[in-house]
């Protein structure tokens, strides 16, 4: 069974940084893509960033230039470095992976709170 476990969330002041990690139960290159999504209170879950084939990245416009997604194959982890955080970045952040034909798994989520 494929599992994803997120870590690294917490409370930070606006302008600060956090690094989220997502540990996968298998080689990250075995996935078609991996990504980070977030869901703020009262809002729909939205895409933050994706990593395809271990190197191609895609970002939501709202985080471009501030967030960086990266993969570490040796550790089976995908990380999200978040800089210049804003209160609007407050959300539960979820790790996601796709593989095979429409197979998908989600992590349990980690809360990021940015205070003003």
N, C-alpha and C positions, 0 to 999 in steps of 0.2 A: 504494500500500500504506500503510495506516494504521500509524503507529508512535507509541509512547509512550516517553519517556526520562526516568527519574527521576534526581534529584540531591539532595544535601543531607544524606545520612546521615553517621554518624560516631559517635564516642565522647563521651559526656557523663556528668557525675555526676548522681546522683539529685537531683531538685529543679530541674535545669537545663532548658534549652529547646533545641529544634532546629526548623528549618523545612525541610520537604521540598517539592520542586517536581517537577512532571510536565509536560514539554513535549510537546505533541501536534503531529502533522504536519499538522493541519488545524484549522479553527475549532472551539473547544470547544462552541459552541452547536449544532453539527451532530450532536452525540452525544445520545442519549436521556438518558444519565447517565454520570457519571464518579465514580470512587471510589478509596479507598485501602483495601487489605487488608494483613494481616501474617501472617507464619508464623514462630512461634518453634520452636527445635529440638525435635523430637519431637512437635510438635503440628500440628493441621490449620490450614490457612489460614482466617483469620477476617476478617469485615468490620470496618473501623475507622470509616469515614465515607463518605458519598456526597453528591454534588451533582447535583440533577436540574433540568433546564431552566435551568441557570445560576444558580439562586437557592434552591431548596428543599434543605435539608440534613437528614441523618439520621446519628446517631452510635451506636456501640456504648455500652452502659451503662458499660463500664469506662473510657471516655475522655471521657464527657460532662463539660463544665465545664473540661476541661483542653486538649482539642484543638479546632482550628477549621479547617474546610475552606473554601476560597474559590477563585473562578475569576477569571482575568484574560483577557478575550476578546481584548484588543489584543495580548497576548503568547502567546495560545494555550496558557496554562498553568493548571494547577490545583495549588494549594498546600495543604499541611497544616502548620499551626502547632501545635507540640506543646510545652506548658508543663507544669511540675510533673512532669517525667518520673520514672518509677519503674523499678526493675530489671525488673519484669514487663512493661514495654513493649519490652524487648529482643527484636528480631525482624528479619527481612527484610521491608521494606515494599514493596508492589507497587502500582503505579497500574493502573487498569482502566477501560475505556470500553466502552459498548454503543451500537450504532446499528442502524438498519434493523430487519430481522426477525431477531432472535437473533444478530446479528453482534457479535463481542467481540474485544478485543485487550488484551494484558497487556504491561506494561513488564518490564524485565529484573530489577528489584528493587534496593533500596538498603538496606544494613545499618545498623541503629540499635542501638547498644550502650549501655546505661545501667548505670553502675557504682554500687555501694552505698557 
